[in-house]
Amino acid sequence: MTGQPAGHGAAAGGRALTEHDLAVPDSVEELLAVAVPYLREGLAAGDLTQVYVPASLAVDLRAAAPGIEVVSLDDFRAMRKPDAIIMRRRLLEEAGGLPSGRLRVLFTVCEPYPRAWQERERSEAVHNAVYADAPTSTLCVYERATTPPEALEAALHTHPHLRTAHGRVPNRHYREPRAHLASLPFPDEPLERTEPVLAFDDAPSLGQLRRALARALRGRGGTQDAEEDFHLACSEIAANAFRHGGRPVSARLWAGPDRLVCSITDGGRAQIDPLAGYEPAHGEDLSNGGMGLWLARKLCDHVDLDRAVTGLTVRLATAVRPAT
């Protein structure tokens, strides 16, 4: 669905409860011309106002808008989406005690490689659904000089409004989050074109599949903690496959010098919500279960779902980082 932004609640006075804007500046001067009024507006209203920007830009923003809180951009980039959502929920609670009750955030967006830009597109779409009724303003800055053209096009589909030095306008290219997520192609993983280190078809039981994965992963994760995390993520998805999808349950594991990829396929026919796994399925009480896909998203760099006539494939991928 493409068209005028919709679905975000309205606060008193007609203002949208949730604002998620895109700025595409051509220069640092243009960036400041957009960012500074946005930040000053938040400070004047009593918003909890944070910026996630490079250190060089933080100096200019602090000088122009004293009172903003600068957060390490590197720390945020290292967060996977479920952890970023947890952090944002806590910040919203903190903002609730301030005069406006509102959280205001500015991000500069830059990713190191194409697969990360694809994950960014997903993250932006998820943002629109997860915070649809939250009192929060977010300005995402995609600098034209450092953003690939395809990433700029993707950003137009995931931000309800555009912001420039001249003001804020609705974005006619915006797409409803679930529809947009469902339309995205299954990302390519080149490692899958190599020989797998494990190919296990129609596993007789969850226990046998878990043990086979553990044997195949041994010594391939870079560190023991990383290896155990990836095994836990694979095990959770395998458990979901047996519990919710049904047999045959099959697995493939690929291991490269800098990457692990595992796919779990089951015989299920159920439709999967594109937003599944970004928050626990049953809310904050983790004793209620529903954490398998959420844990996988917390533990892996990429989690992709592919629905086919024959069943569901969940593919996990993560970088192998050498021990330090």
Secondary structure as UniProt FT lines:
FT   HELIX           12..14
FT   STRAND          18..23
FT   HELIX           28..45
FT   STRAND          48..53
FT   HELIX           55..64
FT   TURN            66..67
FT   STRAND          69..72
FT   HELIX           73..77
FT   HELIX           81..95
FT   TURN            96..97
FT   STRAND          103..108
FT   HELIX           114..130
FT   TURN            131..133
FT   STRAND          136..141
FT   HELIX           144..146
FT   HELIX           149..157
FT   STRAND          161..164
FT   TURN            165..166
FT   STRAND          167..170
FT   TURN            172..173
FT   HELIX           177..183
FT   HELIX           190..193
FT   STRAND          198..200
FT   HELIX           206..217
FT   TURN            218..219
FT   HELIX           224..240
FT   HELIX           241..245
FT   STRAND          250..255
FT   STRAND          259..266
FT   TURN            274..277
FT   TURN            281..284
FT   HELIX           286..288
FT   HELIX           292..299
FT   STRAND          302..308
FT   TURN            309..310
FT   STRAND          311..319
//
